[in-house]
């Protein structure tokens, strides 16, 4: 009787796949936005300081917390948004947050909460801030682009805003 060679089905044996390496980019600062002014903040600046390039990375998730310290009137509001855009917008007074036609990850107005005619500083959102968990993903494919937090103040007085942002970054 001939010797028979038995082969095992190697495709049934699964090898563990190496997952994508991730890291967190954190921005924690207080910014003053002038009356009827804008401010655009680079959220990936600490990754670039470390010597690595941001080309090819993916913004996987964003945890955002904003707190306006000085609401003055009931009609005050600040528009805020997250976008991957050219670095030329960072630190400028270009009205990025007022352009609704861009590819926004997140765009929302923040308004003072009123109880009657006065601003209610004891209500939930002005006292504790605006939290958001954004799961919109963006890939940075080109040189000179970064993740930007855009703030636009539509109030007659300047606003001081506490900013805390953590972004989960998938490395290439």
N, C-alpha and C positions, 0 to 999 in steps of 0.2 A: 504494500500500500504506500502511495507517495506521501511525502511530508507536506503538510499544508501550513502555509504561513497565515497567521491571523493578524489582521491589522486593526488597530483600535481607531475609533473615530476621533481624531484630534480636534475636529471642529467643535465637538461637544465640550471640550475643556476650555474654559474661558480664563483668559489672563486678565488680571486687573489692569484697567486703563488708567494711565496717569492723567489726573485732572488738570485743568488750567490753573496756573498760579494766579492768585489774587492778592490784592493789597488794598488798604484803605487810605484815601486822601482826606485829610481833615482841615477845615478852615474854621477858625474861631476868632472873631474880631468884632469890634464895634465901629460902625461907619456912620458918618453924618451926611445926609443927602440934602442939598440946599433946596430952598423953596422953588417949586416948579423945575427941579433939577433931576439929573440922572447920575447913576454910579454903576459901573460894570466891574465885577470882581472876578479875577482868575482863580478858579477853584482847584487847579492842578499845579499851582506854582510850587508847592513843596515837593512834588515829584520831580520837577525839572531841576530844582536846586540839588537834588540827590545825584544829578549827573545822567539820569536816564531820559530818553526821548519819550514823548507821549504819542508818537506816531505808531499806529497799529494797536493801541490799547482800546478796550471797550469799557464804557461807563455802564456797569451792570445794574446798580441800584443807588439811589440817593436818599439819605435821611436828612431832612431839612427842618430847622427850627429858627424862626424869626420872631423878634420881639421889638415892637416900637415903644420906646421909652416915653415919648412926649406927644401924645395925642392932644390936640388943642381944641378942635371943634368937631361937631358931629359929622360934618361933610368931608372931613379929611380922609384921604385914602392914598395908599401906596401900591403901585402895581409891581409885582415881582415875577421873575421868570427864570427858568434854567434852559440853557441852550448850548450846543457845541457850535462855535463860530470862530471867526478870525481873531487873532490876538490883538489886532489893531483897535478893537472895540474896548479892550481892557483899560481902565483908568481914564477913559474919555467921558465926555458929556454927551455923546451921541445917544439919542433916544431909542435905544434898542428895545426896551420893554414895551414901548408903545406901538411897535410894528407887529400886528397880529398875524401877518402873512408868512412869518418865518416858521421853520420846523422846530417848534418848541417841545421840550420834554415836559415842561410844566409852566403854566402861565395863569396867574390869578391876582385879583385885587385884594388888598387887606384894608379894611375900613374900621374906623372907630365904632364901638358899640355904644348905643345911647340908651339911657333910661330917662325918658322924658326929653327935656331939651338939653341936658348936660351929658358930656361924655362920661360913661360909667367905667371908672378905672378898676372897679371891683368885679366886673363881669369876667367870664371865663377867658376869652381870647385876648383882650388887651392886657390882662394881668399876667397870663402865663405864656403868651406867644402863639404863633401859628406853627403847629407841627405838621409835617407831611412825610409820607413814605412813597417815593416815586420809583416805580419799577420799569420805567421807560428806558430802553437801551439805546446807546449811540456809540458808533465806532468812529474813532478819529483816524481818518485815512490819509490826511495831508499834513505836510509841514505847516507850521504857523497857525494851527487851530488849537483850541483849548475849550474846556468846559467853563461857562460863564454864568454867574448869578447877576442878572440885570435888575436894577431897582430904579423906579421912576416915581418921584414924589409929585403928586398933583395938588398938594396943599399950599396955602399961602405962607406957611412957616416951615423952617427946616425940620427934618426928622432925624433923630438919633436911633439907629436900629442895631440891635444885637443880632449877630449872624453866627449860627453854628451849623455847619454842613459836613456830612461824612458821605463820601462816595466810594462804593465798592468798585474797584478797578480790576478788570481781567487783563493780565499782561499778555503780550504776543508770544 
